[in-house]
């Protein structure tokens, strides 16, 4: 009986874990940043609910999480959600 309860509680915790993932809380202007290749891009700083501040770079009309462009999206909010996870 106790094992079933424990398994149920653990399963519920695992299912709801994504609900506790950090989410974008606010954006602030990051100014312009010069990249390693010499190009200048607009930056926006996203502050997540876990208080982590992550820069987003606007490269070629897409918001990217880092200079290498490991994840980019045309919508800033989509890139911010990915950055905060």
Secondary structure, DSSP 4 states (H G I P E B T S, - for coil): -HHHHHHHHHHHHHHHGGGGS--EEEEEEEEEEE-TTS-EEEEEEEEETTS-EEEEEEETTEEESSTT-SSEESSHHHHHHHHH-
